[in-house]
């Protein structure tokens, strides 16, 4: 019996130098230091 799964897991970052900036932009929306997170902070304060 095989112990490996029957599918392959593909990772979003294969080449760190090439792929990391694009991944950060897609997931974080740009430079974390320049992001306006005031809406997130308001929502957090309202919901808790």
PDB file of N, H, CA, C and O in Angstrom:
ATOM      1  N   UNK A   1       0.840  -1.175   0.000  1.00  0.00           N
ATOM      2  CA  UNK A   1       0.000   0.000   0.000  1.00  0.00           C
ATOM      3  C   UNK A   1       0.897   1.255   0.000  1.00  0.00           C
ATOM      4  O   UNK A   1       1.882   1.331   0.735  1.00  0.00           O
ATOM      5  N   UNK A   2       0.529   2.235  -0.844  1.00  0.00           N
ATOM      6  H   UNK A   2      -0.271   2.174  -1.441  1.00  0.00           H
ATOM      7  CA  UNK A   2       1.284   3.492  -0.898  1.00  0.00           C
ATOM      8  C   UNK A   2       0.931   4.379   0.279  1.00  0.00           C
ATOM      9  O   UNK A   2      -0.216   4.415   0.726  1.00  0.00           O
ATOM     10  N   UNK A   3       1.919   5.087   0.771  1.00  0.00           N
ATOM     11  H   UNK A   3       2.851   5.058   0.408  1.00  0.00           H
ATOM     12  CA  UNK A   3       1.673   6.001   1.883  1.00  0.00           C
ATOM     13  C   UNK A   3       1.560   7.448   1.418  1.00  0.00           C
ATOM     14  O   UNK A   3       1.131   8.306   2.191  1.00  0.00           O
ATOM     15  N   UNK A   4       1.940   7.744   0.153  1.00  0.00           N
ATOM     16  H   UNK A   4       2.288   7.047  -0.475  1.00  0.00           H
ATOM     17  CA  UNK A   4       1.824   9.106  -0.344  1.00  0.00           C
ATOM     18  C   UNK A   4       0.403   9.357  -0.821  1.00  0.00           C
ATOM     19  O   UNK A   4      -0.297   8.430  -1.230  1.00  0.00           O
ATOM     20  N   UNK A   5      -0.021  10.620  -0.766  1.00  0.00           N
ATOM     21  H   UNK A   5       0.548  11.373  -0.434  1.00  0.00           H
ATOM     22  CA  UNK A   5      -1.346  10.933  -1.313  1.00  0.00           C
ATOM     23  C   UNK A   5      -1.331  10.807  -2.838  1.00  0.00           C
ATOM     24  O   UNK A   5      -0.267  10.805  -3.458  1.00  0.00           O
ATOM     25  N   UNK A   6      -2.496  10.704  -3.424  1.00  0.00           N
ATOM     26  H   UNK A   6      -3.360  10.706  -2.921  1.00  0.00           H
ATOM     27  CA  UNK A   6      -2.585  10.520  -4.864  1.00  0.00           C
ATOM     28  C   UNK A   6      -2.619  11.853  -5.609  1.00  0.00           C
ATOM     29  O   UNK A   6      -2.901  11.873  -6.807  1.00  0.00           O
ATOM     30  N   UNK A   7      -2.340  12.963  -4.932  1.00  0.00           N
ATOM     31  H   UNK A   7      -2.112  12.946  -3.958  1.00  0.00           H
ATOM     32  CA  UNK A   7      -2.321  14.272  -5.567  1.00  0.00           C
ATOM     33  C   UNK A   7      -1.058  15.008  -5.138  1.00  0.00           C
ATOM     34  O   UNK A   7      -0.413  14.653  -4.152  1.00  0.00           O
ATOM     35  N   UNK A   8      -0.724  16.033  -5.900  1.00  0.00           N
ATOM     36  H   UNK A   8      -1.248  16.321  -6.701  1.00  0.00           H
ATOM     37  CA  UNK A   8       0.437  16.850  -5.589  1.00  0.00           C
ATOM     38  C   UNK A   8      -0.015  18.157  -4.960  1.00  0.00           C
ATOM     39  O   UNK A   8      -1.036  18.725  -5.348  1.00  0.00           O
ATOM     40  N   UNK A   9       0.743  18.624  -3.998  1.00  0.00           N
ATOM     41  H   UNK A   9       1.573  18.163  -3.683  1.00  0.00           H
ATOM     42  CA  UNK A   9       0.468  19.908  -3.379  1.00  0.00           C
ATOM     43  C   UNK A   9       1.359  20.939  -4.072  1.00  0.00           C
ATOM     44  O   UNK A   9       2.582  20.797  -4.099  1.00  0.00           O
ATOM     45  N   UNK A  10       0.734  21.978  -4.633  1.00  0.00           N
ATOM     46  H   UNK A  10      -0.259  22.094  -4.612  1.00  0.00           H
ATOM     47  CA  UNK A  10       1.498  23.012  -5.301  1.00  0.00           C
ATOM     48  C   UNK A  10       1.563  24.240  -4.398  1.00  0.00           C
ATOM     49  O   UNK A  10       0.533  24.755  -3.964  1.00  0.00           O
ATOM     50  N   UNK A  11       2.740  24.689  -4.128  1.00  0.00           N
ATOM     51  H   UNK A  11       3.577  24.270  -4.480  1.00  0.00           H
ATOM     52  CA  UNK A  11       2.957  25.838  -3.251  1.00  0.00           C
ATOM     53  C   UNK A  11       2.942  27.132  -4.053  1.00  0.00           C
ATOM     54  O   UNK A  11       3.374  27.139  -5.206  1.00  0.00           O
ATOM     55  N   UNK A  12       2.451  28.236  -3.470  1.00  0.00           N
ATOM     56  H   UNK A  12       2.100  28.230  -2.534  1.00  0.00           H
ATOM     57  CA  UNK A  12       2.396  29.492  -4.218  1.00  0.00           C
ATOM     58  C   UNK A  12       3.766  30.113  -4.447  1.00  0.00           C
ATOM     59  O   UNK A  12       3.946  30.877  -5.396  1.00  0.00           O
ATOM     60  N   UNK A  13       4.730  29.798  -3.596  1.00  0.00           N
ATOM     61  H   UNK A  13       4.584  29.177  -2.825  1.00  0.00           H
ATOM     62  CA  UNK A  13       6.069  30.372  -3.746  1.00  0.00           C
ATOM     63  C   UNK A  13       7.039  29.252  -4.079  1.00  0.00           C
ATOM     64  O   UNK A  13       7.293  28.362  -3.267  1.00  0.00           O
ATOM     65  N   UNK A  14       7.570  29.314  -5.286  1.00  0.00           N
ATOM     66  H   UNK A  14       7.364  30.037  -5.945  1.00  0.00           H
ATOM     67  CA  UNK A  14       8.530  28.303  -5.729  1.00  0.00           C
ATOM     68  C   UNK A  14       9.942  28.883  -5.755  1.00  0.00           C
ATOM     69  O   UNK A  14      10.898  28.218  -5.355  1.00  0.00           O
ATOM     70  N   UNK A  15      10.068  30.108  -6.221  1.00  0.00           N
ATOM     71  H   UNK A  15       9.292  30.648  -6.546  1.00  0.00           H
ATOM     72  CA  UNK A  15      11.336  30.828  -6.256  1.00  0.00           C
ATOM     73  C   UNK A  15      11.161  32.044  -5.361  1.00  0.00           C
ATOM     74  O   UNK A  15      10.463  32.988  -5.732  1.00  0.00           O
ATOM     75  N   UNK A  16      11.780  32.036  -4.192  1.00  0.00           N
ATOM     76  H   UNK A  16      12.347  31.270  -3.890  1.00  0.00           H
ATOM     77  CA  UNK A  16      11.531  33.048  -3.165  1.00  0.00           C
ATOM     78  C   UNK A  16      11.765  34.464  -3.671  1.00  0.00           C
ATOM     79  O   UNK A  16      10.909  35.327  -3.476  1.00  0.00           O
ATOM     80  N   UNK A  17      12.891  34.728  -4.311  1.00  0.00           N
ATOM     81  H   UNK A  17      13.587  34.028  -4.470  1.00  0.00           H
ATOM     82  CA  UNK A  17      13.193  36.088  -4.769  1.00  0.00           C
ATOM     83  C   UNK A  17      12.204  36.568  -5.826  1.00  0.00           C
ATOM     84  O   UNK A  17      11.849  37.746  -5.848  1.00  0.00           O
ATOM     85  N   UNK A  18      11.765  35.686  -6.685  1.00  0.00           N
ATOM     86  H   UNK A  18      12.054  34.728  -6.667  1.00  0.00           H
ATOM     87  CA  UNK A  18      10.854  36.062  -7.768  1.00  0.00           C
ATOM     88  C   UNK A  18       9.402  36.127  -7.301  1.00  0.00           C
ATOM     89  O   UNK A  18       8.676  37.048  -7.677  1.00  0.00           O
ATOM     90  N   UNK A  19       8.972  35.171  -6.495  1.00  0.00           N
ATOM     91  H   UNK A  19       9.562  34.423  -6.191  1.00  0.00           H
ATOM     92  CA  UNK A  19       7.557  35.011  -6.181  1.00  0.00           C
ATOM     93  C   UNK A  19       7.085  35.733  -4.920  1.00  0.00           C
ATOM     94  O   UNK A  19       5.907  36.079  -4.833  1.00  0.00           O
ATOM     95  N   UNK A  20       7.952  35.972  -3.951  1.00  0.00           N
ATOM     96  H   UNK A  20       8.909  35.691  -4.022  1.00  0.00           H
ATOM     97  CA  UNK A  20       7.523  36.552  -2.685  1.00  0.00           C
ATOM     98  C   UNK A  20       6.917  37.944  -2.840  1.00  0.00           C
ATOM     99  O   UNK A  20       5.866  38.194  -2.251  1.00  0.00           O
ATOM    100  N   UNK A  21       7.519  38.873  -3.603  1.00  0.00           N
ATOM    101  H   UNK A  21       8.373  38.669  -4.082  1.00  0.00           H
ATOM    102  CA  UNK A  21       6.880  40.190  -3.740  1.00  0.00           C
ATOM    103  C   UNK A  21       5.469  40.119  -4.326  1.00  0.00           C
ATOM    104  O   UNK A  21       4.578  40.833  -3.868  1.00  0.00           O
ATOM    105  N   UNK A  22       5.257  39.280  -5.318  1.00  0.00           N
ATOM    106  H   UNK A  22       5.982  38.699  -5.691  1.00  0.00           H
ATOM    107  CA  UNK A  22       3.921  39.151  -5.912  1.00  0.00           C
ATOM    108  C   UNK A  22       2.947  38.538  -4.915  1.00  0.00           C
ATOM    109  O   UNK A  22       1.791  38.956  -4.845  1.00  0.00           O
ATOM    110  N   UNK A  23       3.396  37.563  -4.150  1.00  0.00           N
ATOM    111  H   UNK A  23       4.335  37.224  -4.208  1.00  0.00           H
ATOM    112  CA  UNK A  23       2.537  36.922  -3.154  1.00  0.00           C
ATOM    113  C   UNK A  23       2.169  37.919  -2.052  1.00  0.00           C
ATOM    114  O   UNK A  23       1.017  37.968  -1.619  1.00  0.00           O
ATOM    115  N   UNK A  24       3.146  38.716  -1.596  1.00  0.00           N
ATOM    116  H   UNK A  24       4.081  38.676  -1.947  1.00  0.00           H
ATOM    117  CA  UNK A  24       2.858  39.721  -0.568  1.00  0.00           C
ATOM    118  C   UNK A  24       1.844  40.739  -1.065  1.00  0.00           C
ATOM    119  O   UNK A  24       0.931  41.118  -0.332  1.00  0.00           O
ATOM    120  N   UNK A  25       2.002  41.187  -2.319  1.00  0.00           N
ATOM    121  H   UNK A  25       2.744  40.879  -2.915  1.00  0.00           H
ATOM    122  CA  UNK A  25       1.076  42.162  -2.882  1.00  0.00           C
ATOM    123  C   UNK A  25      -0.337  41.579  -2.973  1.00  0.00           C
ATOM    124  O   UNK A  25      -1.313  42.264  -2.668  1.00  0.00           O
ATOM    125  N   UNK A  26      -0.445  40.318  -3.391  1.00  0.00           N
ATOM    126  H   UNK A  26       0.348  39.762  -3.638  1.00  0.00           H
ATOM    127  CA  UNK A  26      -1.755  39.683  -3.548  1.00  0.00           C
ATOM    128  C   UNK A  26      -2.423  39.424  -2.205  1.00  0.00           C
ATOM    129  O   UNK A  26      -3.644  39.541  -2.101  1.00  0.00           O
ATOM    130  N   UNK A  27      -1.661  39.079  -1.182  1.00  0.00           N
ATOM    131  H   UNK A  27      -0.669  38.985  -1.267  1.00  0.00           H
ATOM    132  CA  UNK A  27      -2.268  38.715   0.096  1.00  0.00           C
ATOM    133  C   UNK A  27      -2.357  39.875   1.071  1.00  0.00           C
ATOM    134  O   UNK A  27      -3.298  39.942   1.862  1.00  0.00           O
ATOM    135  N   UNK A  28      -1.399  40.789   1.031  1.00  0.00           N
ATOM    136  H   UNK A  28      -0.634  40.734   0.389  1.00  0.00           H
ATOM    137  CA  UNK A  28      -1.382  41.896   1.979  1.00  0.00           C
ATOM    138  C   UNK A  28      -1.864  43.200   1.375  1.00  0.00           C
ATOM    139  O   UNK A  28      -2.169  44.142   2.105  1.00  0.00           O
ATOM    140  N   UNK A  29      -1.938  43.271   0.067  1.00  0.00           N
ATOM    141  H   UNK A  29      -1.690  42.506  -0.527  1.00  0.00           H
ATOM    142  CA  UNK A  29      -2.401  44.490  -0.579  1.00  0.00           C
ATOM    143  C   UNK A  29      -1.330  45.549  -0.722  1.00  0.00           C
ATOM    144  O   UNK A  29      -1.659  46.719  -0.918  1.00  0.00           O
ATOM    145  N   UNK A  30      -0.080  45.193  -0.633  1.00  0.00           N
ATOM    146  H   UNK A  30       0.187  44.242  -0.473  1.00  0.00           H
ATOM    147  CA  UNK A  30       1.003  46.154  -0.812  1.00  0.00           C
ATOM    148  C   UNK A  30       1.933  46.191   0.377  1.00  0.00           C
ATOM    149  O   UNK A  30       2.007  45.242   1.158  1.00  0.00           O
ATOM    150  N   UNK A  31       2.637  47.292   0.506  1.00  0.00           N
ATOM    151  H   UNK A  31       2.577  48.063  -0.128  1.00  0.00           H
ATOM    152  CA  UNK A  31       3.587  47.465   1.602  1.00  0.00           C
ATOM    153  C   UNK A  31       2.842  47.581   2.927  1.00  0.00           C
ATOM    154  O   UNK A  31       1.992  48.460   3.075  1.00  0.00           O
ATOM    155  N   UNK A  32       3.138  46.718   3.886  1.00  0.00           N
ATOM    156  H   UNK A  32       3.828  46.004   3.766  1.00  0.00           H
ATOM    157  CA  UNK A  32       2.436  46.783   5.168  1.00  0.00           C
ATOM    158  C   UNK A  32       2.573  48.132   5.862  1.00  0.00           C
ATOM    159  O   UNK A  32       1.642  48.573   6.536  1.00  0.00           O
ATOM    160  N   UNK A  33       3.712  48.791   5.709  1.00  0.00           N
ATOM    161  H   UNK A  33       4.468  48.433   5.162  1.00  0.00           H
ATOM    162  CA  UNK A  33       3.921  50.077   6.367  1.00  0.00           C
ATOM    163  C   UNK A  33       3.094  51.205   5.789  1.00  0.00           C
ATOM    164  O   UNK A  33       2.874  52.212   6.462  1.00  0.00           O
ATOM    165  N   UNK A  34       2.633  51.061   4.562  1.00  0.00           N
ATOM    166  H   UNK A  34       2.812  50.243   4.015  1.00  0.00           H
ATOM    167  CA  UNK A  34       1.865  52.126   3.915  1.00  0.00           C
ATOM    168  C   UNK A  34       0.369  51.815   3.837  1.00  0.00           C
ATOM    169  O   UNK A  34      -0.396  52.592   3.265  1.00  0.00           O
ATOM    170  N   UNK A  35      -0.044  50.701   4.399  1.00  0.00           N
ATOM    171  H   UNK A  35       0.577  50.070   4.863  1.00  0.00           H
ATOM    172  CA  UNK A  35      -1.453  50.309   4.332  1.00  0.00           C
ATOM    173  C   UNK A  35      -2.293  51.123   5.306  1.00  0.00           C
ATOM    174  O   UNK A  35      -1.855  51.411   6.420  1.00  0.00           O
ATOM    175  N   UNK A  36      -3.496  51.493   4.890  1.00  0.00           N
ATOM    176  H   UNK A  36      -3.852  51.260   3.985  1.00  0.00           H
ATOM    177  CA  UNK A  36      -4.451  52.181   5.750  1.00  0.00           C
ATOM    178  C   UNK A  36      -5.382  51.127   6.345  1.00  0.00           C
ATOM    179  O   UNK A  36      -6.258  50.603   5.658  1.00  0.00           O
ATOM    180  N   UNK A  37      -5.186  50.825   7.617  1.00  0.00           N
ATOM    181  H   UNK A  37      -4.474  51.251   8.175  1.00  0.00           H
ATOM    182  CA  UNK A  37      -5.989  49.776   8.255  1.00  0.00           C
ATOM    183  C   UNK A  37      -7.001  50.367   9.242  1.00  0.00           C
ATOM    184  O   UNK A  37      -7.444  49.686  10.167  1.00  0.00           O
ATOM    185  N   UNK A  38      -7.357  51.619   9.040  1.00  0.00           N
ATOM    186  H   UNK A  38      -6.998  52.172   8.288  1.00  0.00           H
ATOM    187  CA  UNK A  38      -8.302  52.252   9.961  1.00  0.00           C
ATOM    188  C   UNK A  38      -9.661  51.550   9.947  1.00  0.00           C
ATOM    189  O   UNK A  38     -10.305  51.447  10.991  1.00  0.00           O
ATOM    190  N   UNK A  39     -10.110  51.065   8.783  1.00  0.00           N
ATOM    191  H   UNK A  39      -9.587  51.149   7.934  1.00  0.00           H
ATOM    192  CA  UNK A  39     -11.384  50.346   8.716  1.00  0.00           C
ATOM    193  C   UNK A  39     -11.311  49.042   9.498  1.00  0.00           C
ATOM    194  O   UNK A  39     -12.283  48.650  10.144  1.00  0.00           O
ATOM    195  N   UNK A  40     -10.191  48.383   9.445  1.00  0.00           N
ATOM    196  H   UNK A  40      -9.401  48.701   8.921  1.00  0.00           H
ATOM    197  CA  UNK A  40     -10.009  47.145  10.210  1.00  0.00           C
ATOM    198  C   UNK A  40     -10.048  47.452  11.699  1.00  0.00           C
ATOM    199  O   UNK A  40     -10.677  46.725  12.468  1.00  0.00           O
ATOM    200  N   UNK A  41      -9.383  48.518  12.107  1.00  0.00           N
ATOM    201  H   UNK A  41      -8.872  49.109  11.483  1.00  0.00           H
ATOM    202  CA  UNK A  41      -9.378  48.893  13.525  1.00  0.00           C
ATOM    203  C   UNK A  41     -10.777  49.266  14.018  1.00  0.00           C
ATOM    204  O   UNK A  41     -11.153  48.905  15.133  1.00  0.00           O
ATOM    205  N   UNK A  42     -11.555  49.989  13.195  1.00  0.00           N
ATOM    206  H   UNK A  42     -11.250  50.282  12.289  1.00  0.00           H
ATOM    207  CA  UNK A  42     -12.943  50.325  13.574  1.00  0.00           C
ATOM    208  C   UNK A  42     -13.788  49.075  13.722  1.00  0.00           C
ATOM    209  O   UNK A  42     -14.551  48.945  14.679  1.00  0.00           O
ATOM    210  N   UNK A  43     -13.655  48.150  12.772  1.00  0.00           N
ATOM    211  H   UNK A  43     -13.036  48.256  11.994  1.00  0.00           H
ATOM    212  CA  UNK A  43     -14.429  46.904  12.832  1.00  0.00           C
ATOM    213  C   UNK A  43     -14.050  46.107  14.061  1.00  0.00           C
ATOM    214  O   UNK A  43     -14.912  45.531  14.725  1.00  0.00           O
ATOM    215  N   UNK A  44     -12.760  46.071  14.366  1.00  0.00           N
ATOM    216  H   UNK A  44     -12.059  46.539  13.826  1.00  0.00           H
ATOM    217  CA  UNK A  44     -12.283  45.338  15.541  1.00  0.00           C
ATOM    218  C   UNK A  44     -12.884  45.960  16.813  1.00  0.00           C
ATOM    219  O   UNK A  44     -13.314  45.238  17.713  1.00  0.00           O
ATOM    220  N   UNK A  45     -12.913  47.282  16.885  1.00  0.00           N
ATOM    221  H   UNK A  45     -12.564  47.869  16.154  1.00  0.00           H
ATOM    222  CA  UNK A  45     -13.451  47.962  18.064  1.00  0.00           C
ATOM    223  C   UNK A  45     -14.945  47.702  18.221  1.00  0.00           C
ATOM    224  O   UNK A  45     -15.441  47.553  19.337  1.00  0.00           O
ATOM    225  N   UNK A  46     -15.663  47.647  17.089  1.00  0.00           N
ATOM    226  H   UNK A  46     -15.259  47.767  16.182  1.00  0.00           H
ATOM    227  CA  UNK A  46     -17.111  47.420  17.152  1.00  0.00           C
ATOM    228  C   UNK A  46     -17.450  45.977  17.526  1.00  0.00           C
ATOM    229  O   UNK A  46     -18.376  45.734  18.299  1.00  0.00           O
ATOM    230  N   UNK A  47     -16.711  45.037  16.985  1.00  0.00           N
ATOM    231  H   UNK A  47     -15.959  45.234  16.356  1.00  0.00           H
ATOM    232  CA  UNK A  47     -17.029  43.618  17.191  1.00  0.00           C
ATOM    233  C   UNK A  47     -16.330  43.049  18.412  1.00  0.00           C
ATOM    234  O   UNK A  47     -16.911  42.261  19.158  1.00  0.00           O
ATOM    235  N   UNK A  48     -15.085  43.448  18.615  1.00  0.00           N
ATOM    236  H   UNK A  48     -14.613  44.089  18.009  1.00  0.00           H
ATOM    237  CA  UNK A  48     -14.329  42.960  19.755  1.00  0.00           C
ATOM    238  C   UNK A  48     -13.458  41.788  19.466  1.00  0.00           C
ATOM    239  O   UNK A  48     -12.773  41.292  20.361  1.00  0.00           O
TER     240      UNK A  48
END
